[in-house]
């Protein structure tokens, strides 16, 4: 099974927000241009290389606001 398929089965969605350079510095990422991040509540997972970096910290990841309208 491909790692991407495994992530989808685990409930991860593709993360499309901005990731700070500090995140790549923390993981000592040699090629941040290859990074492909995925998200599920409480976890960020990269599938851009064999290291498959993962963090539970939202620090350095763009936050999205979800605004719901109630009538």
N, C-alpha and C positions, 0 to 999 in steps of 0.2 A: 504494500500500500504506500502510495506517495504521502509525504509529510503534509502537503497541502490538504489532501483528502482527510487525513487524520484530524487536522485542525478543524476542518468543517464539521466532522462528526462530533467533535468536542464542543461545538457551539461557537467557535470563533468566526468573526466577520472580518473582511478586509478593512484595515484602518487607512483612511484616506487623508487624515489630518497631517499637520506639520510636526516633524520630530526635531527637537533641538540638537545642535551639534554636541551638546554636553552628554546626551544619551550615547552617542557613538564613541565619545571619548571614554566614558565610563566602561563600556564593553570592549574598548581598544579595537574597535572595528577598523579593519584595514581597507574596506571598500564600501563606504556608506551608500554609494550610488546604486549598489545592488540590493539594498535593504528592501524587504517587503514585509510590512508589519500587519499583524492581525490582532483583533481585540475581542475579549469577552469580559464581562464585569469582573474586575479584580485582577486582570492579567493582560499583558501585552507580549506578544510572541513574534519573533522575526523568523522568516523562512528564506532569507536572502543568501545564506551560505550554510555550510555544515555545522557551524557553531550553534545555530538555532537559539539565539539569545532570548531570554525571557525575563520579565520583571513584573512585579505587582505594584510598582510605584508609578503613579500617573505623572510624576515630575518630568518635565521635558516634552510631554505630549500635549498637543493642542486640545483644549477642552471645547466640547460642543454643548450648546444649550438646546434643550428640547422644550419647546413651548407648546403646551396643550391648551386649547380653548374649550371652556366649559360653557354650555348654554344654560 
